[in-house]
Amino acid sequence: MSNPKRGMVQPLRLATGLVLFAYATSHLLNHAFGIRSAGTMEAAAKLLLDPWQSAPGLVLLYGAVAIHVALGLYSLYRRRHFRMPASEAMQIALGLTIPLLLISHAAAIRIGEGIYDLSVGYDRVLYLYWVATPDFGLPRQYFLLAIVWIHGCLGIRAWLRSKRWYVRAVPALAALATLVPVLAALGFLNAGLDMRYVVANAPASLGDHVVDRPGTRQASDWAEVSRIVDAILVGYIGLVAGVFTLRAARNWHARRYGSIRVTYPDGRMVSVPAGFSVLEASRWAGVPHASVCGGRGRCSTCRVGILAGAGNLSPPGGDELRLLTRIGAPPDVRLACQIRPTGDVTVVPLVNPASDPVLASRRFGAIGSGREMEIAALFVDMRQSTRLADDRLPYDVLFLFDRYIQMVSTAVRESGGHVTNIAGDGIMSVFGVDGTAEKAARDAFSAALRVWDGIDALNAELRAELPEPFRIGMGLHVGVAVVGAGWKGGADGLPFLGDTGNVAARLEAEAKRLDCTLVASAEALSLLDSSMEGAALDTVMIRGKFEPVRVARFAGSDELRKLLARRTTRKVA
């Protein structure tokens, strides 16, 4: 079963990371006030930084530092190897580097003020970096600013990228991510140049706490602070070295006494330390193994069939159990990223990765840039379309089909949707790429009404050309799907991926059996009208679902028109 403690690590790491990012943001914003003057920085600090110096602020800040660093080192220890995406490697490298630069700055200030009662203001900091040690202090300070901000932004991006509104917010977030550090750097630069001017033209105006004069108690105390800070730095380096040493010892012990073997269908046998997941074993040995979500238990592409050694695996639990249940996997199918064998196993990957490197790059690059969100899918299909070709010239048939496809596509676009696929006379469309789930459902129902009205108008216009009127069926459903972040529709765009479109298509097939034109899932209808007043509800079984699905059927367009009108009236009221 999954370890509940592991389930707490990510939320705790996120929470502490957000606290530290908030502190870094307030610190950089305070630096930005240096564009005006160092005095303005001091004044702004009373609002931006003083709350962090209160007792609750210090507990929150240093607690977050201790927990975040400890969790980072724990994550480093747990990692079985360092084969990883470049962004993840950068995140780890920056996270390890930040304390090396931060301890000498932050620890010195905190120890000097808290233990030795030394006064530390922006004027002293500016003097140290811009006058006393410019060759060493300035590059280190700007480097610290850059890596703290990049590390924080990478973490924020990883957290937000799955949010429905993230793509719309990217321009504003990117502007802030660029503006804040640039303004901070400019503010620190201007304030530093002002300090150099004061030193050159009015050195007597500098307070006694700014310059350490030889032989004074202040100079002696700061020298003691420096020795303590050096000891803390050595301690941190020793801690990191200890983690790597423990990793090496663990891996040696696992190879010597606790290695396991993972056997693949081609007879290839991989020996790895106990504790590796099957996906990690594949990556370690360079065995091609699909994993679209990156091994986070968010997809089923890494699934494997267990041919032997099932007794060496813990039963599925948590995310793995939910996902396997959702896809209806048999008992011998497991997620390679979630299983950590305690003994030898024989597996067969069930999803073949792309053999063509270019194809693989395109596929996984597209999916990697996608985002998981709730959308609405509308599937429209023409009934008895083969009769159109009876005793009719091919171009005449093409003309009729083209008018039908153009009508449906226009209705979808005018309702805020995107046509994702046209297969014969079946047209799939998606709504909600740029909005909420409620708006997606409303737009999809509006598109269905436009299609309905459009088919009536088309029948009237082409009466003389048609042996019988066009008849259509429609299915509408809402659910979670992965949509390409940069997709704007069209043949070359990435369509939405997931089960939502399949359900919409199968609901359209139910429309014929239920003798109606539109069948919508109750989930979609509830987003449009939570009361579902007057809706004709049925329960149907559709292929691929183990539970019955509640649906609403619409036999006439007036029913749908009244529903949308009632929704609009309630919204206005």
C-alpha positions, 0 to 999 in steps of 0.5 A: 500500500502507499505510504501516507507519510509520502503523501504529506511530503509534497503538500508540506514542501509546497507550503514551505516553498510558498512561504519562502517565495513570499519572503523572497518577493517582499525582499526583492520588492523592497530592493526595488525601492532603491530606485528612489533612494536607500532611505526609501528602502529603509522606509519600505522595509517597515511595511515589507520586511518588519512583519517577518522580523516579528516573533511569529514571522521569524518562527514561520520563516525559519521553520519554513527554511528548516522544513524545506531544506530538510525535505529537499535533502530527504528527496535527494536521498530517496532519489535512486538515480540522477537521470531526470529532465533538465528542468528538474536537475536545475531545480535540484542544483539551484536548491542546493546552491541557495543555502551556500550563498544565503547563509553568509548573508542572512545568518550573519545579519540574524546572528549579529542582531539577535546575539551580539545586538549589532545594528544592521541596516540597508546602509551597512549592507550597501557599504559592505557590498558596494564599498568594502567587498565589491569584487566578491560581494556584488557578484555573489549578491546578484547571483543569489538574487537570480538563483533564488528567483529562478528556483522559486519560479520553477516551483510556482510553475510546477504547481500552477501549470495544471490549473485551468486558468494558468494559460490565460495568466501566463503573460501576466505571470511572465511579466511579473516574473521578469519585472520583479527581479529587474526592478530589484536589481536596478534598485540595489544598483542605484542605492549602491551608487548612492552609497559610493557617492556618500563615501567619496564626498561625505564619509563623515555622514556614515553612522558608526554601525556602517564601518567597522573600525579596527580595534572597536568592539563592533569589529571584534563582534562582527569577526566572531559572527563571521567565524560562526557563519563559517562554521554553519557553512561547513555544517551545511556542506557536511550535511549535503556530503552526508546525504550523498555518502548515505546514498552511496552506502545505501546503493552499495548495500542494495547492490551487494545484499539486496539487488533485484532483477527486472526481466523484460520480454526480449529476455533482457535482465536488469539488476537494480537495488531494491527500492527502485520502481520498475520505471526507474529500473527501465530508465536506469538501464536505458530500456525504452518505456513510455511515461507521458506524465513523467512517472507521477502516477497521472497517466497509464502509459507506463503500465506493465503486465506482471508475468512473474513475481507478483508476490514481490509487489505491494497491493495497489493503493492511492493514486495507482488504485484509483487510476487502475480502477478507472481504466478497468485494468485486470489484476496483473496490470500495474503502473511501472512508476508506482511499483517497487518490487521487493524481489525479482519480477518479469514484466512486459510494457503494455504501451510501446514508446515511439521508435522514431525519435522525431515522432517521439519528440513531437508527441511527448513535447506536445503532451508535455506542454498540455494541461489537465482541465475540465472541458465540454465535448460535443459530438455531432453525427449525420443520420443515414448519410449514405443515402445522400450518395444514391444516384448522385454525382460525387461532386454533388455529394461533396457539395452537400457534405461541405455545406453540412460541415461548414454549418456545424463548424461555424456554429461551434466557433460562434459559440466559443468552441474549437472543432478538433476532428472531422471523420466523415460526417462525425464532427467532434468539438471542444469547449472550455479551453479558455474558461471555466467548466460552467462556461464550457457547458453553457457554450457547448449547449449553445453550440448544440442549439445553433447546430439544431437551428442550422440544420433546419435552415439548411434543410429549408435551403436545400429542399430541392436537392435533398431526397429527405431532410438532414437528420443529426444526432448529438452527444454532449459531456463534460469531464477532465482532459489534457489539452495542448497549451498552445492549441488554437484548433485546426488540423495541425493542432493538438486535440484534447486527450481523454475519455470525455470525447469518447463518452460524448460520441457514445451518448450521440449513439444513444440518441438514436436509441432514445429517439431524440436529437441530443443526449447530454450527460447529467453532469453537463446539464447540472453545470448549466442548470443545477436544478435540472428542472423539467429535464427528461432524465434516463439512465443508460449503460455505455461501452467502456463504463462499468456504472450506469450514466444519467443523461438528459434527452432533448427531442425538440430544439424548443426544449433546449431553447427554453433551458438556455433562456431560463439559464440566461434569465437566472443569471441576469436576475 
